[in-house]
């Protein structure tokens, strides 16, 4: 039963992450016409850099306040 709750929470987080990724990826792209693939690639690269920066900042803050960084299992 505990694993079911964990699975539900994890799937909710991943689902929201995927939805956000798709929305951010298509941001500013009207259609998949000529030249739009480059814009999608630019959006994806900016998104990956932003996520990496947020993750690094979060890990830094956790380290500063003394949280142990490791697996919760």
N, C-alpha and C positions, 0 to 999 in steps of 0.2 A: 504494500500500500504506500509505503514511503517513496519507493522508486517511481510509482505512478505520479505522485505529486511533483517530484523532481523532474520527471519527463515532461509533464504539463508546463511547468515553469520554463524549462529550457526550450521547449518547442514554441512557446509564446514569444520568448525573447528572440529566438532565431527567425521566427515568422515576421516580427516587426523589423528586424534588421534587413531581411530580404526585401520587404516592401519598401523600406527607406532607400535601400540601394537601387532598386529599380526606378523609383521616383527621381532620385538624384541623377541617375545615369541618363535618363531621358529628359532631364531639365534643359529647356531651350531647344530641343529637337522637335520640329514640327512633323516631319515625315522622314522616312528612310530614303530620301532621294539622293541624287548625286552630291557628293561632298559631305554628307551628314555623318558618315562613318568616322571621319576625322573628329568631328565634334563630340561624338559619343566616346571615342577613345580619350579625348582631352578631359571630358567629364569624369571618366573612370579613373584616370591617373590622378586628378585632383582629389577625388573621393578617397582613393587609397592613401594618399599622402596625408589627408586630413584625419582619417581613421588611425593611421600610425602615430601621428602627433598626439591625438587624444589618448591613445593607449599608453604611450610613453609618459605623458603627463600624469595619467591616473596611477601608473606604476610608481612614478616618482613620489607622488603624494602619499601613497600607501606605505612606501618605504620610509618616508619622513615621519609619519605618525606612528610607526612601529608595527604595522600589520605584517604578519608573515605572509610572504607571497608563495603560494603553493596550491596543490590540488585540494579541493574541499572534501574529497572522498577519502 
